[in-house]
Every structure is written in C-alpha cells, then in structure tokens.
Amino acid sequence: MSKKQAVTEISTGPLRGSISLQLLHFCLLLGISLAALLGNGLIISAVACGHHLHMPMFFFLLNLALSDLGSICTTVPKAMHNSLWDTRNISYTGCAAQLFFFLFFISAEYSLLTVMCYDRYVSICKPLHYGTLLGSRACAHMAAAAWASAFLNALMHVANTFSLPLCHGNALGQFFCEIPQILKLSCSKSYFREFGLIAVSALLSFGCFVFIVFSYVQIFRAVLRIPSEQGRHKAFSTCLPHLAVLSLFISTAVFAHLKPPSMSSPSLDLALSLLYSVVPPALNPLIYSLRNQELKAAVWTLMTGCFQKH
C-alpha cells in the first residue's frame, strides 16, 4: 500500500459493533468536551477581562487553557463523528494534521507547566526579585518559547513519521492518530529515525521533569521555613493546583505509553488514551478555579454578569 492511497482506519476497540456503546461513547465525549470548552473558555475570558488578574501566574494559565482547548478540539470532534456515524475512517492528510496539532498542543502544555513551575519557584523562593525575573517582557518571551518549541517538536515528528512507507495495512488501534500506532504500520527497518527523535524528545522532557522536581524541592524547603501557619498555608495553596495538574498530566501520559506489554488490551488502551488526552484538559480549569480564590471570584463575576445581561 502506498502512502498516497492510505486511508487510516480508527478502531474504537471494545465499542466496535455496538450501537448502544457507540452512543454512550459519543455522549461521554460530548460531556467531557463541553466541560472542557466551558471551563477553559471561562478562564480565558476571566483572565482577559479581569485587569486585577494581569499577573504572570494568570498569564501562563491563560496560555495553558488555550493549549487545553486546542488539544480537545483536535481529537474529540472526529472521535464523536466516528461514534455517531459508525465509521472509523480518517484521510491520510487528516491523520497527519490531527497528529501535528495534537503533538503541538500537548508539547505546549508540558512546556507551559514547566514555565509555571518556574513562576511558583520565583514567587516563593525569590519574592524580592519576582518583578525583575518575571516582568511582562520576560513572560511573553517564555510563553513564545514554549509555543515555538512545541511547534518545532510537532513539525519534526510529523514530517519524519509520515515520510515512512506503510507496509502493514492501515488500521490503527486507537481513536485518534498518534505516533506509536502509526509506527506499527510502517516497515520494520524504516522507523529508526523516528525512534531517535522520540529519544531526543524524551530526554528533553526528562530534563524539564528534573527541573520541576528540583524547583518543588526548593519551594517546599522555603515554605517550611515560613514561621506562621497562615503564611505556609497561603504559599502551599498557590502551588497545589499547579502540582495537581502537573501530576495528572504526567502520570496519565507516562502510564499510557510505558505500561508493560502484558497489560495491553484494546479496552485498556482506549481507556488510557481517553484518560491522558481528554480528561486533563477538562479537569484543569476545575482544579485551578477551586483552589484559587481570585480566579474563582473572577469567573463567578463573569458568569453572574452574563446572566444579568440576559
């Protein structure tokens, strides 16, 4: 099968062949995507409209919400369409575009979470230098670097992956296009370059992870030295949402891709892919809005203002 003739068939695993399960799958994805769109949309609107939220932490949170919206809109609509119309097909170019945007937004999210960790580190460990180290220009440069690195990472992986000839059919065991599933279709001796790129990306990701761990060790040491219990509680409350979002993102992605082969099954693979690609973008706004009083108040003001107008 040549690349130009390939039409990637997406398999939804255990939901295949059952109308009731396909409808359940559609309703589940619809509910999660609506929650993600509403939550992230409210955060973007609240931060953009609330002048008192024009601070580095909320600026990065706005960028994180944009990446969450992008990742949800990249994978979920096509999966909902396939469930509703009982089809599992996506064009070759559509698969390439979906993979590019998914990698772009997921990579941007991880980079932004790393930058947000630096924001918390400076805020707690070097509060006197916060305005200097995290001025508006520095924040803009860090956000731009996060998006640019994500773009280059996605571009390199997609260009290399889709330059490989497909020799093993065109059926993916996944509800969206991702690199490991596509590599299973390529010729056995042709994907070593992609493994090299994956290794480089893994090393860079591990470097970010080491930086995050080191930063939080310093943060916890600084917080424990705060004499008042109220001060410690306030410092911890600014870190817990970021730590929760980061843990959810990393743990689901790592387990989905590094689980033992003996645990692999179509049902489990589908559940894990949903867990790391769809659930975090929907839960992130809830985690941040519940723990941050300023953001909660801004979102509530935005919602009540809209209701009063109508």
Secondary structure as UniProt FT lines:
FT   TURN            3..5
FT   STRAND          7..10
FT   HELIX           13..15
FT   TURN            16..17
FT   HELIX           19..49
FT   HELIX           51..53
FT   HELIX           56..85
FT   STRAND          89..91
FT   HELIX           92..125
FT   HELIX           127..129
FT   HELIX           130..133
FT   HELIX           136..161
FT   TURN            162..163
FT   STRAND          171..172
FT   HELIX           179..183
FT   TURN            184..185
FT   TURN            188..189
FT   HELIX           192..224
FT   HELIX           229..258
FT   HELIX           261..263
FT   HELIX           266..277
FT   HELIX           279..291
FT   HELIX           293..309
//
